[in-house]
Amino acid sequence: MKPLMFETFVCSMAMMSFVALAGPIARVLGLEPWQVGGAMTASGIAWMIMARFWGGLSDRRGARRWTA
């Protein structure tokens, strides 16, 4: 369980770091603020929709099968 908790922690930190770094990265790439906002919005919606799918799959087949 500890490796899974560590992986969750690292992924969460990476996502939060991206929020802080998105502005400078967008400026370097020449993107408009609405483009960065759109990408973040799309990823959040996709995460929300897919969480339900993966949760249901985990409930039907067991979480260990998907995490091991």
N, C-alpha and C positions, 0 to 999 in steps of 0.2 A: 504494500500500500504506500510506503514511503516514496518509491520512485514515481508513482502516479501523482502523488501530492506535489512532489518537486516539479514534475513536468507541467502540472497545472499552474503552479506558481510562476515558472519561467515563461509560459505562454501568456499569462495575464500581464506580467511585467513587460513583455515585448509589445503587447497591444497598447498598454498605457504609454510606453516610450514612443510608439508611432504617433500617438496623438500629439505629443509634445514636439516631435520632429517633423511633422507633416508640413508645417508652414515653411521652414527653411528649405526642405526638400522641394516643395512646390516652386519656390522662388528660383532655385537652381535649375529646375527643369522647365521653367517658364510657364507654369500652369496658373490658371486663374483660381481665385479662392473658391468659386462655386464648383469647379471641377474636383478639387480636393474634398469639399463637403459632400458632393455627390458620391464619390468613391467611398467615403466613410459611412454615409447613409446606406448605400447599397450593401456594404459588408455587414453592417449591423442588422439589416433586415434579413439578409441571407442567413446569418448566424441564428437569428430568432426562429426562422422557419425551419432550418435544418436541425435545431435543437430538439424540436418536437419529433422529427423523424428518427433521429438517432436515439432519443429517449425511448420511443416506442419499440424500436428494434432491440435495444438493450433489455427492455422489459420482457419481450417475447423470447429472446434467445440467450439472454444472460450477458452481463457486462464483461465478465472475464474473457469471453470468446473474442470480444472486440478490442480489449486492452492488452491482452497477452500476446 
